[in-house]
Amino acid sequence: MTDTELVEVTELDDSPARRYGHPVTSSRGQTVLHAPREQWRATAEALFADNWTMLVDITAVDFLTYKPARKLPDGVTAERFEVVASFVRFDTGERIRMRTQVPGSDPKVDSLYAIYPGSDYQERETFDMFGIVFDGHPDLSRILMPEEWEGHPLRKDFAQGVIPVQFKAPQNGGAGS
Amino acid sequence: MTMAPDQADETDVEADAPVEQPGAVRSPDPQGGQLDRLPRLDAVLRMSEVQAAEQADEPLYDENDQTMLVNMGPSHPSTHGVLRLMLEMDGETVRRSKPIIGYLHTGMEKTGESLTFLQGGTNVTRMDYASPLFNELVFALATEQLLEVEIPERATWIRMLMSELNRIASHLLFMATNGMDLGAVSMMIYGWREREQVLRFFEKVTGLRMNHNYIRPGGVAADLPDGWRDDVLYLMDMLPPRLEEYDILMTGQPIWRERLQGVGTLSPEEALALSITGPVLRSTGIARDLRKDEPYLAYDQVDFDVLVGSYGDSYDCYAIRLNEIRESIRIVHQVVDQMPKGDFRVQDTKVTPPPRARIDESMEALIHHFKIFTEGFKVPEGEVYVAVESPRGELGCYLVSDGSPTPYRMHIRAPSLVNLQCLPHKMANGLVADAVASISSVDPIMGEVDR
């Protein structure tokens, strides 16, 4: 298998997704749209106006310990986090994946809740697991981990099962279940 | 929670500036999005544990506030495991609600980052434990797409046979628990009885009743055993009369209909806005099934119907699942007829260990076997999202590989988690007894919700 060929970025200049004004690449035949962080919400609005029916999935990747050189199209600077959202349209059955670079020093991106309210839980999950703040989310609280948990488990600098106790003393004297 | 500090400028402060109430829903800006398609958005309760605990200190009787917070679960027979609900009740009526999850969170996505692509199956199969083969399938498909290997035809058809049988088993489990939740207690026994027969076949093929690790990158773990056709045909003969019995026991029963019809309705607009998939989406009348719309495996070569409801209520969810069992039986019959001969896994030595017999006679085969199971196989760099239609909806797997034998990131898009978002909408202004029907009709598997 020719590994080097596979990992090259194939930019699709003639892809219909180019109309959103961002670089478009192909990853194993799947269309990926590289939206800048500032345009994250605006692009989602354009996708919604363009009949993309559903926001299927939203998650993030922490590239802190990623060894190989990051393969990104020209004009996209690699940052520590990458937020990934997958959209699908029911009329044509197409899928598109929108990715954006989010720096570790300011892990913040606009929430898509107002456009695709289905992103609610998964944005909360991403916040919980990566500490990425989704601006404009109505209730960005922890969803899987306990409310008083410290740290974000899916970050690469969060060790697996090394820190024994991570609860701090309850704020309210232990009320609640 | 608090106002931004720059707004505290003394000239701008107005006496009647809105003060945010704890637990109040901040109204998001309405332009453009789908929020206005959610008429029951007020039913979504946003309240932290601390805020809820503060409420507990408030006086018990308040003339202006007749609602109270009631906790349901996490250990409640009708919450399908460890789902907890914070309900704001007005008498018997549910006004607002909040599903609270995480009680089964074991960090499986994190674990997945330290297991090789070969071991990953043992991890993902434990997520949705009622339909483990789908988790394995989506993980294997994603890995194969990264590897860019084509799997043999027979492996594809075996995968299809096993996933349809698993869909039957999963829906039978739904029949059992749904019946139990709504008071048809005998249905509990019948559903488990039939499901057990399907699991017995799984045990014969994979060695285990659940958590099989049978579908692996490159194919399946073993070929179907001798006599598999008779076993499958026995199941396919046994099931239809039993489904008729379910019809007599439940479908046509006035009590059952009264209990479910019009309860926990969801409109198509709401379902789309909330990213709902699977039988719950289809119950609203949207014919969306990945097997039809984005055929994977060989679903474009078999004939089956996508079932839709018209009211989006709990009854439609029930009826769709019951009839999806029948559709799956149809598919299984076609798979049995068309099962091709050939290899059950790809003969690519990079991915596939050598056959057991070769290890006894060849040193190289032994080393090869050892290398694959200790080190794993390297997967080229890249990222990919693959989705399949699980019994609960769109089950997706997002894989990022850095070229090593372990995934750099493994994310599962869990249909149960996303579908839970519709619960506050379904339960709004219904009775608490109907809330049980709503939970049941979503059929969440908490292992998958929390992962």
Chai-1 contact restraints between the chains, C-beta under 6 A:
chainA,res_idxA,chainB,res_idxB,connection_type,confidence,min_distance_angstrom,max_distance_angstrom,comment,restraint_id
A,D3,B,P380,contact,1.0,0.0,6.0,A-B,restraint_1
A,L6,B,P380,contact,1.0,0.0,6.0,A-B,restraint_2
A,V7,B,E381,contact,1.0,0.0,6.0,A-B,restraint_3
A,S27,B,G382,contact,1.0,0.0,6.0,A-B,restraint_4
A,S27,B,E383,contact,1.0,0.0,6.0,A-B,restraint_5
A,R28,B,Q145,contact,1.0,0.0,6.0,A-B,restraint_6
A,R28,B,G382,contact,1.0,0.0,6.0,A-B,restraint_7
A,R28,B,V384,contact,1.0,0.0,6.0,A-B,restraint_8
A,E45,B,G32,contact,1.0,0.0,6.0,A-B,restraint_9
A,M54,B,L272,contact,1.0,0.0,6.0,A-B,restraint_10
A,M54,B,S275,contact,1.0,0.0,6.0,A-B,restraint_11
A,L55,B,S275,contact,1.0,0.0,6.0,A-B,restraint_12
A,D57,B,G396,contact,1.0,0.0,6.0,A-B,restraint_13
A,D57,B,R413,contact,1.0,0.0,6.0,A-B,restraint_14
A,T59,B,H411,contact,1.0,0.0,6.0,A-B,restraint_15
A,V61,B,V400,contact,1.0,0.0,6.0,A-B,restraint_16
A,V61,B,R409,contact,1.0,0.0,6.0,A-B,restraint_17
A,Y66,B,D402,contact,1.0,0.0,6.0,A-B,restraint_18
A,K67,B,D402,contact,1.0,0.0,6.0,A-B,restraint_19
A,P68,B,E381,contact,1.0,0.0,6.0,A-B,restraint_20
A,P68,B,D402,contact,1.0,0.0,6.0,A-B,restraint_21
A,P68,B,G403,contact,1.0,0.0,6.0,A-B,restraint_22
A,S86,B,Y385,contact,1.0,0.0,6.0,A-B,restraint_23
A,G93,B,D293,contact,1.0,0.0,6.0,A-B,restraint_24
A,G93,B,E294,contact,1.0,0.0,6.0,A-B,restraint_25
A,A114,B,P28,contact,1.0,0.0,6.0,A-B,restraint_26
A,A114,B,G33,contact,1.0,0.0,6.0,A-B,restraint_27
A,A114,B,L35,contact,1.0,0.0,6.0,A-B,restraint_28
A,I115,B,G33,contact,1.0,0.0,6.0,A-B,restraint_29
A,P117,B,Q34,contact,1.0,0.0,6.0,A-B,restraint_30
A,P117,B,L35,contact,1.0,0.0,6.0,A-B,restraint_31
A,P117,B,A273,contact,1.0,0.0,6.0,A-B,restraint_32
A,G118,B,L274,contact,1.0,0.0,6.0,A-B,restraint_33
A,G118,B,S275,contact,1.0,0.0,6.0,A-B,restraint_34
A,D120,B,Q421,contact,1.0,0.0,6.0,A-B,restraint_35
A,Y121,B,L417,contact,1.0,0.0,6.0,A-B,restraint_36
A,Y121,B,Q421,contact,1.0,0.0,6.0,A-B,restraint_37
A,P138,B,R26,contact,1.0,0.0,6.0,A-B,restraint_38
A,D139,B,R46,contact,1.0,0.0,6.0,A-B,restraint_39
A,L144,B,G102,contact,1.0,0.0,6.0,A-B,restraint_40
A,L144,B,H105,contact,1.0,0.0,6.0,A-B,restraint_41
A,L144,B,D450,contact,1.0,0.0,6.0,A-B,restraint_42
A,E147,B,E49,contact,1.0,0.0,6.0,A-B,restraint_43
A,P153,B,G107,contact,1.0,0.0,6.0,A-B,restraint_44
A,P153,B,K110,contact,1.0,0.0,6.0,A-B,restraint_45
A,L154,B,K110,contact,1.0,0.0,6.0,A-B,restraint_46
A,N172,B,V50,contact,1.0,0.0,6.0,A-B,restraint_47
A,N172,B,A53,contact,1.0,0.0,6.0,A-B,restraint_48
A,A175,B,A53,contact,1.0,0.0,6.0,A-B,restraint_49
A,G176,B,E49,contact,1.0,0.0,6.0,A-B,restraint_50
A,G176,B,A53,contact,1.0,0.0,6.0,A-B,restraint_51
